[in-house]
């Protein structure tokens, strides 16, 4: 069952990367891809995804996405 879940996650990583490249300002793509990377244990990849999102946000937009 776990292998099937990993296969599904890997299947969706590439399309999300392409979606981010096509529309880098859509935060939900970044968050979804980062969560998928976390689920497969790729914490560095997840952090890279969050960092890229921060680079795409305009000044003052980051506060919209901070969760306490």
Order of alpha helices (4+ residues) and beta strands (2+ residues): alpha-alpha-alpha
